[in-house]
Amino acid sequence: MTEEVKLEVVGTAVLLPVQAQPRSSKNQIDGIHDGRLKVCVTQIPEKGKANKALLKVIHEGLKLKRSQIELYKGEATSLKIFRITEISLDELQSQIAKSIK
């Protein structure tokens, strides 16, 4: 069985748990780790630079509009939760599966 991201629906949004990997050699979605989407960014975790880079990688990698994504929890930690709107749980799960193949 392949590991899945543990998504949670809250109201009209889906919460996406992310394991952030700052100071990486590439900006990319790097699979699933402990039920979280692992996202690597080259930025250092200072003054929100890594968080901005994470948003960009997620929105491009999952083919979402930038307006659909916001950092919900985890401003200063590597374990983050992003709030995704205007998408169903199944659609998001499908986009995640496509992004890590």
N, C-alpha and C positions, 0 to 999 in steps of 0.2 A: 504494500500500500504506500502511495506517495504521501508525503507530509503536506498538510494544508495550513494556510494562514487561518488563525482563529478570529474570524470576523464577528462583529457584534452589531446588531441593528439597534439604534437608539432614535426613536421618533422617525423622522424622514431621512436620517443619515445612517451611514455604515461606518463603524469605527475600525480603522486599519492599524493593527499593532506593527511597529517597525523596530528592527534592530539596526541602529545607525552605526556605520563604520567610517568615521572621519579619517582624514590623512591617508586615504587609500590611493592606489596608483591610478584608478579609473573611477569615473562617475558611472555607476551601473547598478541594476537590480541583480543581486547575487544569490538568488535562491531563497529558501525558507529555513529559518533557524529557530527551533523551539516554538513553533506556532506563530512566528513573526516573519514578516517580509524583511529580508536582509538587504539593506541599501547602502552601497559604498559611495562615498564622495571624496574628492581630492581636497576639499576645504578643511581648514583647521576649525575646531569647535570654539570659536571666539567671536563675540559680538554678533551672534546669530548667523554668521557666514555659512556654517555647515547646515543649519536649519533651512536657509534659503536654497542651498544647493540640493538638499534632500527633496524639497518641494518640487524643484525643477525636474529631478530625476524621476520622481514618482509620477508627475503629470505627463511627462514625455513617455516614460516606460509603460505606463498603464493606459496611455492614449486618453487622458482625461483633460478637461478644460482646467486652466489654472484656477478659475473661480469656484471649481467644485471641491477644492482641497484646502483644509486649514489645519495647522498644528493645534491639536486639542489638549494634549498633555505631554510633558516631558521636555520642556524648553531647555533644561540644562543637564539632561541625562541621555545616555545612548539608547535607552528603552523609551520609545516615543509612541504616541497614538495620534493618528491623523484622522480627521473627520471628513468623510467623503459624502457629498450630496448629489442629488439628481442621478442616482444609479441604484439598481437593485443589488441585493446580496449576490444573486447568481451571476449577474453581469460582471460584478467586480471580481468574483472568484474566477470567472472565465478570462478576464483581462490579466489577472495575476498568472494564471496557468500559461497563457500565451507569452508573457514577458520572461518567464524563466526557462523556456525550452531551448 
